[in-house]
Amino acid sequence: MSMALLAQAALRGLRRRLGPPWENAEAALSMFEAARDLRAEDPARRRKLELDGLTILRAIATHHYGPY
């Protein structure tokens, strides 16, 4: 499953649980979509965007479920 699809699934789950404050998940999704668009053009930038998106999703998970 691609990171963009994982982010979309996470976003859907957050919207159900949290209601309106899903901006962080949408920011992560935007980073994954931008990384997808840069697939062949700039691999280093693509990787940075993917890592930034994962960092945002990790922060959301840690905030809601704790570190473990």
C-alpha positions as CSV (number, residue, x, y, z in Angstrom):
1,M,0.0,0.0,0.0
2,S,1.4,3.4,-0.9
3,M,2.1,6.1,1.7
4,A,-0.6,8.3,0.1
5,L,-3.2,5.5,0.6
6,L,-2.1,5.0,4.2
7,A,-2.4,8.7,4.8
8,Q,-5.8,8.8,3.3
9,A,-6.9,5.9,5.5
10,A,-5.4,7.7,8.6
11,L,-7.2,10.9,7.6
12,R,-10.6,9.1,7.3
13,G,-10.1,7.5,10.7
14,L,-9.1,10.8,12.3
15,R,-12.1,12.6,10.8
16,R,-14.4,10.0,12.4
17,R,-12.7,10.2,15.8
18,L,-11.9,13.9,16.1
19,G,-14.4,15.7,14.0
20,P,-13.1,19.0,12.5
21,P,-9.5,19.2,13.7
22,W,-7.9,17.0,11.1
23,E,-5.5,19.7,9.7
24,N,-2.3,17.8,10.7
25,A,-3.4,14.6,8.9
26,E,-4.3,16.7,5.8
27,A,-0.8,18.3,6.0
28,A,0.7,14.8,6.0
29,L,-1.4,13.7,3.1
30,S,-0.3,16.8,1.1
31,M,3.3,15.9,1.7
32,F,2.7,12.3,0.4
33,E,0.9,13.6,-2.6
34,A,3.7,16.1,-3.4
35,A,6.2,13.3,-3.0
36,R,4.3,11.1,-5.4
37,D,4.3,14.0,-7.9
38,L,8.1,14.3,-7.6
39,R,8.7,10.6,-8.0
40,A,11.2,10.7,-10.9
41,E,12.2,14.4,-10.9
42,D,13.8,14.8,-7.5
43,P,14.3,11.6,-5.5
44,A,16.0,13.4,-2.6
45,R,13.2,16.0,-2.2
46,R,10.6,13.2,-2.5
47,R,12.2,11.2,0.3
48,K,12.3,14.3,2.5
49,L,8.6,14.9,1.9
50,E,7.8,11.3,2.7
51,L,9.8,11.5,6.0
52,D,8.1,14.7,6.9
53,G,4.7,13.2,6.3
54,L,5.5,10.2,8.4
55,T,6.8,12.5,11.2
56,I,3.4,14.3,11.3
57,L,1.5,11.0,11.4
58,R,3.7,9.7,14.2
59,A,3.1,12.9,16.2
60,I,-0.6,12.5,15.8
61,A,-0.5,8.8,16.9
62,T,1.7,9.6,19.9
63,H,-0.5,12.5,20.9
64,H,-3.7,10.3,20.8
65,Y,-2.3,6.9,21.9
66,G,0.9,7.6,23.8
67,P,4.4,6.5,22.9
68,Y,3.8,2.8,23.1
